[in-house]
Amino acid sequence: PGLVGHLLERFSRETGKKVAGVSAETLALFCGYSWPGNVRELANVLERAAILAEEGKLITPQQVFLPRKEWEEEGTILPLKEARRRMVARALARYGGTVEGKKKAAGALGISLVTLYHYLHRMPGLPGRAPYRRFRAKAGG
């Protein structure tokens, strides 16, 4: 909890955005997570959540992305591709399928919009999946 508070204060100074802290549920989620990336992973997760949070409000579990949490399902490890597909689907469900929603989802996931569109093309079952075509100029007209 002390480290979470310290990191949030640092993000507040750097961005000028004041977040009230984390909710009890979010803190419990953090305490129950193994943090394989150590403090750097916690800092990245908190920074992303602070960006998504409204100024002056608490960070809720819905604003927290813990990618490795998605890999675990009833004691088995999901393949990376399936875990990634679920994370992208969750972000798209949260922000919507509009272009603006896709931009926000890509930002929340920490990927570029081009990468998100690549995932939409390559991963079946994603909401807002758009057809992807490459256009070539026809030779001779």
OpenMM code with the backbone's topology and positions (N, CA, C; nanometers):
from openmm import Vec3, app, unit

residues = "PRO GLY LEU VAL GLY HIS LEU LEU GLU ARG PHE SER ARG GLU THR GLY LYS LYS VAL ALA GLY VAL SER ALA GLU THR LEU ALA LEU PHE CYS GLY TYR SER TRP PRO GLY ASN VAL ARG GLU LEU ALA ASN VAL LEU GLU ARG ALA ALA ILE LEU ALA GLU GLU GLY LYS LEU ILE THR PRO GLN GLN VAL PHE LEU PRO ARG LYS GLU TRP GLU GLU GLU GLY THR ILE LEU PRO LEU LYS GLU ALA ARG ARG ARG MET VAL ALA ARG ALA LEU ALA ARG TYR GLY GLY THR VAL GLU GLY LYS LYS LYS ALA ALA GLY ALA LEU GLY ILE SER LEU VAL THR LEU TYR HIS TYR LEU HIS ARG MET PRO GLY LEU PRO GLY ARG ALA PRO TYR ARG ARG PHE ARG ALA LYS ALA GLY GLY".split()
positions = [
    Vec3(0.0810, -0.1222, 0.0000),
    Vec3(0.0000, 0.0000, 0.0000),
    Vec3(0.0843, 0.1272, 0.0000),
    Vec3(0.1950, 0.1247, 0.0730),
    Vec3(0.2830, 0.2415, 0.0749),
    Vec3(0.3459, 0.2690, -0.0598),
    Vec3(0.3871, 0.1651, -0.1276),
    Vec3(0.4472, 0.1795, -0.2597),
    Vec3(0.3445, 0.2308, -0.3611),
    Vec3(0.2227, 0.1807, -0.3517),
    Vec3(0.1147, 0.2275, -0.4397),
    Vec3(0.0935, 0.3775, -0.4194),
    Vec3(0.0863, 0.4203, -0.2945),
    Vec3(0.0694, 0.5632, -0.2650),
    Vec3(0.1839, 0.6468, -0.3180),
    Vec3(0.3060, 0.5977, -0.2987),
    Vec3(0.4244, 0.6694, -0.3475),
    Vec3(0.4217, 0.6839, -0.4995),
    Vec3(0.3906, 0.5746, -0.5693),
    Vec3(0.3869, 0.5791, -0.7158),
    Vec3(0.2766, 0.6721, -0.7656),
    Vec3(0.1608, 0.6693, -0.7001),
    Vec3(0.0519, 0.7587, -0.7415),
    Vec3(0.0892, 0.9054, -0.7207),
    Vec3(0.1599, 0.9356, -0.6115),
    Vec3(0.2062, 1.0729, -0.5887),
    Vec3(0.3035, 1.1152, -0.6990),
    Vec3(0.3935, 1.0252, -0.7372),
    Vec3(0.4894, 1.0549, -0.8431),
    Vec3(0.4176, 1.0821, -0.9757),
    Vec3(0.3185, 0.9977, -1.0116),
    Vec3(0.2438, 1.0187, -1.1351),
    Vec3(0.1669, 1.1501, -1.1294),
    Vec3(0.1160, 1.1833, -1.0116),
    Vec3(0.0420, 1.3079, -0.9942),
    Vec3(0.1329, 1.4282, -1.0207),
    Vec3(0.2541, 1.4228, -0.9676),
    Vec3(0.3501, 1.5321, -0.9911),
    Vec3(0.3880, 1.5414, -1.1388),
    Vec3(0.4102, 1.4260, -1.2021),
    Vec3(0.4550, 1.4250, -1.3418),
    Vec3(0.3468, 1.4704, -1.4387),
    Vec3(0.2213, 1.4310, -1.4117),
    Vec3(0.1134, 1.4596, -1.5065),
    Vec3(0.0255, 1.5765, -1.4671),
    Vec3(0.0286, 1.6146, -1.3405),
    Vec3(-0.0594, 1.7210, -1.2930),
    Vec3(-0.2013, 1.6738, -1.2671),
    Vec3(-0.2249, 1.5442, -1.2772),
    Vec3(-0.3573, 1.4880, -1.2540),
    Vec3(-0.3597, 1.4229, -1.1165),
    Vec3(-0.4520, 1.4663, -1.0310),
    Vec3(-0.4626, 1.4130, -0.8952),
    Vec3(-0.5645, 1.2998, -0.8913),
    Vec3(-0.5193, 1.1825, -0.8508),
    Vec3(-0.6066, 1.0675, -0.8304),
    Vec3(-0.6160, 1.0466, -0.6798),
    Vec3(-0.7357, 1.0187, -0.6292),
    Vec3(-0.7571, 1.0074, -0.4852),
    Vec3(-0.6865, 0.8870, -0.4233),
    Vec3(-0.6562, 0.7870, -0.5015),
    Vec3(-0.5925, 0.6658, -0.4504),
    Vec3(-0.6545, 0.5450, -0.5171),
    Vec3(-0.6415, 0.4301, -0.4518),
    Vec3(-0.7004, 0.3076, -0.5042),
    Vec3(-0.8080, 0.2598, -0.4084),
    Vec3(-0.9104, 0.1978, -0.4642),
    Vec3(-1.0177, 0.1446, -0.3805),
    Vec3(-0.9676, 0.0226, -0.3044),
    Vec3(-1.0422, -0.0179, -0.2024),
    Vec3(-1.0054, -0.1351, -0.1228),
    Vec3(-1.0025, -0.2608, -0.2096),
    Vec3(-1.0970, -0.2694, -0.3041),
    Vec3(-1.1005, -0.3856, -0.3936),
    Vec3(-0.9759, -0.3900, -0.4830),
    Vec3(-0.9334, -0.2731, -0.5304),
    Vec3(-0.8149, -0.2662, -0.6148),
    Vec3(-0.6908, -0.3045, -0.5353),
    Vec3(-0.6820, -0.2558, -0.4123),
    Vec3(-0.5687, -0.2907, -0.3282),
    Vec3(-0.5662, -0.4410, -0.3000),
    Vec3(-0.6832, -0.4999, -0.2764),
    Vec3(-0.6904, -0.6449, -0.2552),
    Vec3(-0.6468, -0.7203, -0.3814),
    Vec3(-0.6856, -0.6688, -0.4977),
    Vec3(-0.6439, -0.7286, -0.6242),
    Vec3(-0.4918, -0.7225, -0.6381),
    Vec3(-0.4333, -0.6082, -0.6048),
    Vec3(-0.2876, -0.5932, -0.6114),
    Vec3(-0.2175, -0.6889, -0.5152),
    Vec3(-0.2726, -0.7018, -0.3945),
    Vec3(-0.2102, -0.7884, -0.2940),
    Vec3(-0.2197, -0.9361, -0.3318),
    Vec3(-0.3214, -0.9738, -0.4071),
    Vec3(-0.3380, -1.1122, -0.4473),
    Vec3(-0.2667, -1.1485, -0.5758),
    Vec3(-0.2013, -1.0519, -0.6373),
    Vec3(-0.1338, -1.0749, -0.7655),
    Vec3(0.0135, -1.1047, -0.7396),
    Vec3(0.0746, -1.1894, -0.8207),
    Vec3(0.2124, -1.2339, -0.7945),
    Vec3(0.3193, -1.1339, -0.8394),
    Vec3(0.2893, -1.0389, -0.9258),
    Vec3(0.3805, -0.9367, -0.9761),
    Vec3(0.5103, -0.9955, -1.0293),
    Vec3(0.5011, -1.0749, -1.1363),
    Vec3(0.6234, -1.1320, -1.1927),
    Vec3(0.7180, -1.0258, -1.2488),
    Vec3(0.6654, -0.9073, -1.2802),
    Vec3(0.7497, -0.7984, -1.3313),
    Vec3(0.7983, -0.7058, -1.2222),
    Vec3(0.7729, -0.7401, -1.0965),
    Vec3(0.8158, -0.6626, -0.9806),
    Vec3(0.7618, -0.5192, -0.9824),
    Vec3(0.8392, -0.4266, -0.9275),
    Vec3(0.7948, -0.2881, -0.9104),
    Vec3(0.7694, -0.2209, -1.0444),
    Vec3(0.8481, -0.2552, -1.1445),
    Vec3(0.8296, -0.1943, -1.2765),
    Vec3(0.6907, -0.2273, -1.3311),
    Vec3(0.6456, -0.3511, -1.3134),
    Vec3(0.5125, -0.3896, -1.3603),
    Vec3(0.4047, -0.3157, -1.2821),
    Vec3(0.4215, -0.3056, -1.1502),
    Vec3(0.3261, -0.2315, -1.0677),
    Vec3(0.3192, -0.0863, -1.1134),
    Vec3(0.4342, -0.0243, -1.1390),
    Vec3(0.4367, 0.1146, -1.1842),
    Vec3(0.3628, 0.1303, -1.3173),
    Vec3(0.3844, 0.0387, -1.4100),
    Vec3(0.3161, 0.0461, -1.5397),
    Vec3(0.1661, 0.0292, -1.5250),
    Vec3(0.1235, -0.0672, -1.4435),
    Vec3(-0.0198, -0.0912, -1.4225),
    Vec3(-0.0842, 0.0306, -1.3572),
    Vec3(-0.0182, 0.0867, -1.2564),
    Vec3(-0.0728, 0.2043, -1.1881),
    Vec3(-0.0773, 0.3268, -1.2785),
    Vec3(0.0261, 0.3457, -1.3581),
    Vec3(0.0284, 0.4615, -1.4475),
    Vec3(-0.0866, 0.4536, -1.5477),
    Vec3(-0.1077, 0.3364, -1.6056),
    Vec3(-0.2169, 0.3177, -1.7008),
    Vec3(-0.3520, 0.3414, -1.6321),
    Vec3(-0.3679, 0.2877, -1.5112),
    Vec3(-0.4937, 0.3050, -1.4379),
    Vec3(-0.5155, 0.4510, -1.4007),
    Vec3(-0.4086, 0.5207, -1.3629),
    Vec3(-0.4207, 0.6625, -1.3275),
    Vec3(-0.4629, 0.7458, -1.4479),
    Vec3(-0.4147, 0.7085, -1.5654),
    Vec3(-0.4548, 0.7792, -1.6875),
    Vec3(-0.6031, 0.7581, -1.7138),
    Vec3(-0.6522, 0.6358, -1.6886),
    Vec3(-0.7925, 0.6045, -1.7137),
    Vec3(-0.8865, 0.6605, -1.6067),
    Vec3(-0.8341, 0.6816, -1.4871),
    Vec3(-0.9182, 0.7263, -1.3756),
    Vec3(-0.9594, 0.8725, -1.3925),
    Vec3(-1.0737, 0.9052, -1.3336),
    Vec3(-1.1181, 1.0440, -1.3334),
    Vec3(-1.0439, 1.1191, -1.2238),
    Vec3(-1.0186, 1.2457, -1.2491),
    Vec3(-0.9455, 1.3272, -1.1527),
    Vec3(-1.0215, 1.3337, -1.0202),
    Vec3(-0.9484, 1.3137, -0.9108),
    Vec3(-1.0067, 1.3219, -0.7779),
    Vec3(-1.0824, 1.1987, -0.7328),
    Vec3(-1.0842, 1.0935, -0.8142),
    Vec3(-1.1573, 0.9718, -0.7791),
    Vec3(-1.0607, 0.8566, -0.7557),
    Vec3(-1.1132, 0.7505, -0.6942),
    Vec3(-1.0337, 0.6314, -0.6678),
    Vec3(-1.0184, 0.5459, -0.7928),
    Vec3(-0.9078, 0.4740, -0.8017),
    Vec3(-0.8869, 0.3770, -0.9091),
    Vec3(-0.9617, 0.2505, -0.8723),
    Vec3(-1.0438, 0.2023, -0.9634),
    Vec3(-1.1245, 0.0826, -0.9388),
    Vec3(-1.0639, -0.0373, -1.0118),
    Vec3(-1.1014, -0.1595, -0.9748),
    Vec3(-1.0488, -0.2770, -1.0448),
    Vec3(-1.0796, -0.2775, -1.1944),
    Vec3(-1.1880, -0.2127, -1.2359),
    Vec3(-1.2235, -0.2078, -1.3776),
    Vec3(-1.1243, -0.1260, -1.4586),
    Vec3(-1.0455, -0.0411, -1.3922),
    Vec3(-0.9478, 0.0423, -1.4624),
    Vec3(-0.8089, -0.0198, -1.4612),
    Vec3(-0.7980, -0.1387, -1.4036),
    Vec3(-0.6684, -0.2041, -1.3888),
    Vec3(-0.6556, -0.3171, -1.4902),
    Vec3(-0.5476, -0.3165, -1.5642),
    Vec3(-0.5180, -0.4247, -1.6580),
    Vec3(-0.4016, -0.5050, -1.6015),
    Vec3(-0.4285, -0.6288, -1.5670),
    Vec3(-0.3244, -0.7208, -1.5231),
    Vec3(-0.3186, -0.8337, -1.6243),
    Vec3(-0.2381, -0.8202, -1.7278),
    Vec3(-0.2409, -0.9168, -1.8370),
    Vec3(-0.2162, -1.0602, -1.7930),
    Vec3(-0.1243, -1.0829, -1.7036),
    Vec3(-0.0932, -1.2196, -1.6651),
    Vec3(-0.2079, -1.2846, -1.5881),
    Vec3(-0.2924, -1.2033, -1.5264),
    Vec3(-0.4108, -1.2567, -1.4595),
    Vec3(-0.5013, -1.3276, -1.5598),
    Vec3(-0.5048, -1.2769, -1.6823),
    Vec3(-0.5889, -1.3365, -1.7852),
    Vec3(-0.5374, -1.4732, -1.8305),
    Vec3(-0.4095, -1.4999, -1.8084),
    Vec3(-0.3525, -1.6267, -1.8523),
    Vec3(-0.3979, -1.7420, -1.7650),
    Vec3(-0.4330, -1.7119, -1.6413),
    Vec3(-0.4669, -1.8172, -1.5470),
    Vec3(-0.6172, -1.8427, -1.5499),
    Vec3(-0.6550, -1.9662, -1.5650),
    Vec3(-0.7961, -2.0011, -1.5662),
    Vec3(-0.8094, -2.1406, -1.5069),
    Vec3(-0.8629, -2.1468, -1.3873),
    Vec3(-0.8822, -2.2737, -1.3174),
    Vec3(-0.7528, -2.3547, -1.3111),
    Vec3(-0.6434, -2.2869, -1.2765),
    Vec3(-0.5173, -2.3551, -1.2564),
    Vec3(-0.4405, -2.3895, -1.3826),
    Vec3(-0.4943, -2.3583, -1.4997),
    Vec3(-0.4214, -2.3855, -1.6232),
    Vec3(-0.3764, -2.2539, -1.6837),
    Vec3(-0.2765, -2.2608, -1.7645),
    Vec3(-0.2247, -2.1412, -1.8305),
    Vec3(-0.2809, -2.1351, -1.9725),
    Vec3(-0.3402, -2.0218, -2.0038),
    Vec3(-0.3918, -2.0015, -2.1391),
    Vec3(-0.2754, -1.9735, -2.2341),
    Vec3(-0.2874, -2.0126, -2.3568),
    Vec3(-0.1849, -1.9725, -2.4551),
    Vec3(-0.1816, -1.8206, -2.4665),
    Vec3(-0.0648, -1.7666, -2.4964),
    Vec3(-0.0478, -1.6217, -2.5041),
    Vec3(-0.1453, -1.5580, -2.6021),
    Vec3(-0.1676, -1.6213, -2.7164),
    Vec3(-0.2576, -1.5652, -2.8169),
    Vec3(-0.4001, -1.5522, -2.7621),
    Vec3(-0.4462, -1.6519, -2.6874),
    Vec3(-0.5809, -1.6472, -2.6304),
    Vec3(-0.5897, -1.5411, -2.5203),
    Vec3(-0.4861, -1.5312, -2.4388),
    Vec3(-0.4850, -1.4289, -2.3341),
    Vec3(-0.4885, -1.2896, -2.3966),
    Vec3(-0.4110, -1.2701, -2.5029),
    Vec3(-0.4097, -1.1412, -2.5727),
    Vec3(-0.5466, -1.1124, -2.6339),
    Vec3(-0.6094, -1.2138, -2.6952),
    Vec3(-0.7409, -1.1955, -2.7558),
    Vec3(-0.8422, -1.1522, -2.6501),
    Vec3(-0.8378, -1.2141, -2.5321),
    Vec3(-0.9316, -1.1774, -2.4248),
    Vec3(-0.9083, -1.0355, -2.3747),
    Vec3(-0.7817, -0.9950, -2.3634),
    Vec3(-0.7526, -0.8585, -2.3195),
    Vec3(-0.8041, -0.7568, -2.4200),
    Vec3(-0.7809, -0.7826, -2.5482),
    Vec3(-0.8269, -0.6902, -2.6528),
    Vec3(-0.9793, -0.6852, -2.6530),
    Vec3(-1.0446, -0.8004, -2.6407),
    Vec3(-1.1910, -0.8039, -2.6390),
    Vec3(-1.2452, -0.7252, -2.5204),
    Vec3(-1.1800, -0.7388, -2.4054),
    Vec3(-1.2252, -0.6667, -2.2861),
    Vec3(-1.2099, -0.5160, -2.3040),
    Vec3(-1.0983, -0.4731, -2.3623),
    Vec3(-1.0766, -0.3302, -2.3844),
    Vec3(-1.1764, -0.2751, -2.4857),
    Vec3(-1.2043, -0.3506, -2.5914),
    Vec3(-1.3015, -0.3049, -2.6921),
    Vec3(-1.4417, -0.2995, -2.6336),
    Vec3(-1.4746, -0.3941, -2.5471),
    Vec3(-1.6061, -0.3917, -2.4828),
    Vec3(-1.6187, -0.2693, -2.3928),
    Vec3(-1.5103, -0.2310, -2.3293),
    Vec3(-1.5124, -0.1164, -2.2381),
    Vec3(-1.5247, 0.0156, -2.3133),
    Vec3(-1.4528, 0.0306, -2.4257),
    Vec3(-1.4464, 0.1591, -2.4947),
    Vec3(-1.5319, 0.1674, -2.6201),
    Vec3(-1.5832, 0.0575, -2.6674),
    Vec3(-1.6710, 0.0589, -2.7840),
    Vec3(-1.5963, 0.0344, -2.9136),
    Vec3(-1.6737, 0.0098, -3.0181),
    Vec3(-1.6160, -0.0269, -3.1464),
    Vec3(-1.5963, 0.0886, -3.2419),
    Vec3(-1.6236, 0.2109, -3.1977),
    Vec3(-1.6018, 0.3256, -3.2855),
    Vec3(-1.4527, 0.3492, -3.3023),
    Vec3(-1.4165, 0.4333, -3.3963),
    Vec3(-1.2755, 0.4650, -3.4171),
    Vec3(-1.2174, 0.5275, -3.2910),
    Vec3(-1.2918, 0.6180, -3.2295),
    Vec3(-1.2451, 0.6821, -3.1065),
    Vec3(-1.2312, 0.5796, -2.9938),
    Vec3(-1.3275, 0.4881, -2.9837),
    Vec3(-1.3199, 0.3825, -2.8838),
    Vec3(-1.2002, 0.2922, -2.9049),
    Vec3(-1.1712, 0.2624, -3.0317),
    Vec3(-1.0549, 0.1783, -3.0621),
    Vec3(-0.9257, 0.2507, -3.0275),
    Vec3(-0.9212, 0.3816, -3.0488),
    Vec3(-0.8027, 0.4590, -3.0095),
    Vec3(-0.7822, 0.4521, -2.8585),
    Vec3(-0.8912, 0.4678, -2.7830),
    Vec3(-0.8819, 0.4608, -2.6364),
    Vec3(-0.8431, 0.3207, -2.5909),
    Vec3(-0.8991, 0.2192, -2.6539),
    Vec3(-0.8657, 0.0810, -2.6175),
    Vec3(-0.7183, 0.0530, -2.6448),
    Vec3(-0.6680, 0.0983, -2.7586),
    Vec3(-0.5265, 0.0781, -2.7907),
    Vec3(-0.4380, 0.1483, -2.6884),
    Vec3(-0.4758, 0.2700, -2.6512),
    Vec3(-0.3991, 0.3431, -2.5510),
    Vec3(-0.3999, 0.2741, -2.4158),
    Vec3(-0.5154, 0.2233, -2.3763),
    Vec3(-0.5256, 0.1538, -2.2483),
    Vec3(-0.4443, 0.0251, -2.2480),
    Vec3(-0.4358, -0.0397, -2.3621),
    Vec3(-0.3581, -0.1637, -2.3721),
    Vec3(-0.2092, -0.1379, -2.3903),
    Vec3(-0.1744, -0.0134, -2.4201),
    Vec3(-0.0344, 0.0189, -2.4404),
    Vec3(0.0180, -0.0261, -2.5756),
    Vec3(-0.0715, -0.0296, -2.6750),
    Vec3(-0.0322, -0.0691, -2.8102),
    Vec3(-0.0749, 0.0413, -2.9062),
    Vec3(-0.0212, 0.0379, -3.0265),
    Vec3(-0.0597, 0.1372, -3.1258),
    Vec3(-0.1946, 0.0987, -3.1874),
    Vec3(-0.2579, 0.1953, -3.2494),
    Vec3(-0.3844, 0.1692, -3.3174),
    Vec3(-0.3640, 0.0719, -3.4330),
    Vec3(-0.2503, 0.0811, -3.5002),
    Vec3(-0.2195, -0.0111, -3.6097),
    Vec3(-0.2107, -0.1543, -3.5565),
    Vec3(-0.1480, -0.1717, -3.4415),
    Vec3(-0.1379, -0.3047, -3.3812),
    Vec3(-0.2759, -0.3561, -3.3431),
    Vec3(-0.3616, -0.2694, -3.2908),
    Vec3(-0.4977, -0.3111, -3.2565),
    Vec3(-0.5713, -0.3580, -3.3819),
    Vec3(-0.5597, -0.2838, -3.4907),
    Vec3(-0.6245, -0.3267, -3.6151),
    Vec3(-0.5662, -0.4586, -3.6661),
    Vec3(-0.4377, -0.4778, -3.6463),
    Vec3(-0.3764, -0.6058, -3.6826),
    Vec3(-0.4392, -0.7186, -3.6003),
    Vec3(-0.4563, -0.6965, -3.4700),
    Vec3(-0.5206, -0.7972, -3.3851),
    Vec3(-0.6641, -0.8229, -3.4310),
    Vec3(-0.7356, -0.7170, -3.4667),
    Vec3(-0.8737, -0.7339, -3.5116),
    Vec3(-0.8800, -0.8205, -3.6367),
    Vec3(-0.7822, -0.8059, -3.7222),
    Vec3(-0.7792, -0.8851, -3.8452),
    Vec3(-0.7391, -1.0294, -3.8185),
    Vec3(-0.6443, -1.0500, -3.7289),
    Vec3(-0.5856, -1.1820, -3.7090),
    Vec3(-0.6562, -1.2682, -3.6043),
    Vec3(-0.7352, -1.2083, -3.5157),
    Vec3(-0.7940, -1.2838, -3.4053),
    Vec3(-0.9444, -1.2985, -3.4235),
    Vec3(-0.9914, -1.4178, -3.4539),
    Vec3(-1.1358, -1.4374, -3.4713),
    Vec3(-1.2099, -1.4203, -3.3383),
    Vec3(-1.3327, -1.3767, -3.3495),
    Vec3(-1.4168, -1.3645, -3.2307),
    Vec3(-1.4067, -1.2327, -3.1576),
    Vec3(-1.3345, -1.1349, -3.2116),
    Vec3(-1.3250, -1.0052, -3.1455),
    Vec3(-1.4408, -0.9164, -3.1887),
    Vec3(-1.4979, -0.8407, -3.0938),
    Vec3(-1.6041, -0.7482, -3.1329),
    Vec3(-1.5470, -0.6348, -3.2176),
    Vec3(-1.6240, -0.5879, -3.3121),
    Vec3(-1.5794, -0.4768, -3.3969),
    Vec3(-1.4773, -0.5180, -3.4993),
    Vec3(-1.4725, -0.6465, -3.5280),
    Vec3(-1.3753, -0.6957, -3.6253),
    Vec3(-1.4143, -0.6464, -3.7636),
    Vec3(-1.3211, -0.5800, -3.8271),
    Vec3(-1.3488, -0.5222, -3.9583),
    Vec3(-1.2742, -0.5999, -4.0654),
    Vec3(-1.3298, -0.6062, -4.1845),
    Vec3(-1.2557, -0.6727, -4.2915),
    Vec3(-1.1279, -0.5963, -4.3211),
    Vec3(-1.0283, -0.6687, -4.3560),
    Vec3(-0.8974, -0.6104, -4.3821),
    Vec3(-0.8569, -0.6496, -4.5225),
    Vec3(-0.8313, -0.5515, -4.6034),
    Vec3(-0.7933, -0.5791, -4.7409),
    Vec3(-0.6696, -0.4971, -4.7757),
    Vec3(-0.5883, -0.5584, -4.8551),
    Vec3(-0.4757, -0.4853, -4.9131),
    Vec3(-0.5104, -0.4550, -5.0566),
    Vec3(-0.4930, -0.3328, -5.0931),
    Vec3(-0.5262, -0.2933, -5.2286),
    Vec3(-0.3989, -0.2816, -5.3093),
    Vec3(-0.4054, -0.3342, -5.4284),
    Vec3(-0.2921, -0.3231, -5.5201),
    Vec3(-0.3416, -0.2595, -5.6493),
    Vec3(-0.2557, -0.1826, -5.7070),
    Vec3(-0.2894, -0.1248, -5.8371),
    Vec3(-0.2832, -0.2356, -5.9402),
    Vec3(-0.3845, -0.2410, -6.0223),
    Vec3(-0.3862, -0.3447, -6.1267),
    Vec3(-0.2903, -0.3061, -6.2377),
    Vec3(-0.2153, -0.4030, -6.2805),
    Vec3(-0.1198, -0.3777, -6.3890),
    Vec3(-0.1956, -0.3607, -6.5208),
    Vec3(-0.1646, -0.2604, -6.5919),
    Vec3(-0.2240, -0.2380, -6.7224),
    Vec3(-0.3632, -0.1792, -6.7191),
    Vec3(-0.4061, -0.1267, -6.6016),
    Vec3(-0.5322, -0.0563, -6.6067),
    Vec3(-0.6372, -0.1118, -6.5260),
] * unit.nanometer
topology = app.Topology()
chain = topology.addChain("A")
for resn in residues:
    res = topology.addResidue(resn, chain)
    for name in ("N", "CA", "C"):
        topology.addAtom(name, app.Element.getBySymbol(name[0]), res)
